[in-house]
């Protein structure tokens, strides 16, 4: 078995979309995943993309992905990486693909002088939490994620 991590390429858009749909199913949020292949192509491979993807392959077959972007810490005065999504096909779990994807992002942080790698995990996802804990990741107690969408976002933006 040969495991390789590589940056996504334009021809990977269908694979990325498939992983997003599989992740949404796993997280019981498939009804929220309404993006299209075009959305993936523009977001990841359009002019000046703001989101990036690494693909894990085993013997040349995609088995997982990490979707990430650069964040910024005002307190540190430097960028970091925010891992938006990490997903590995169920059949490929436990063979190092998830750890290799995270290790690749950790190396990128160190090579680019970025002080941190952040992500969120659903509180019910015990297998992922245990995996992250095994890597030495710490839970950030005292922080609660907040989000504006739909009508609330429109109201704040001053749109009817």
Residue, then its C-alpha position, 0 to 999 in steps of 0.5 A: x500500500x502506497x499512501x500519497x498526499x498531493x494538492x488537488x488539481x482541476x480534474x479533481x473537482x468531481x472527486x472533491x464534490x464526492x468527498x463533500x457529499x460523503x462527509x455531509x452524509x456522515x455528519x447527517x447534514x446532506x440536506x445542507x450540501x447544495x453545492x454543485x460541481x461548478x461551485x467546486x471548480x470556481x472555489x478551488x480552481x478559479x482565479x485567485x482561489x481562497x480555499x485549498x484541498x489536499x487529496x490522500x491517495x492509496x495506490x493512486x486511488x483517492x481515499x480522502x481529502x483536507x479542505x483548508x484556507x489561511x486564517x489570521x490571528x490578530x493576537x499573533x499578527x500572523x496567518x495560520x491554517x484553518x482546516x474546514x473539513x477532513x474526510x477519509x472513506x470509511x474503508x480507508x480509515x485507520x490506515x494513516x490517510x487522515x494523519x498524513x493529511x494533517x501532518x501535511x498541513x502541520x508541515x505547511x505551517x512550519x515551512x511557512x512560519x504559521x503558528x497554528x492549525x485550527x479546526x472544529x469537530x462536532x461534539x458527537x463525533x467521538x471517533x474523530x475527537x479521539x483521533x485528534x486527541x491522540x495527535x495532541x490537539x487541544x480542545x479550546x474551552x470557553x469558545x462557542x462557534x456562532x454563525x449568521x445565515x439566511x434571514x439573519x445575515x440578510x437583516x444584518x447586511x441591511x437587505x430586506 
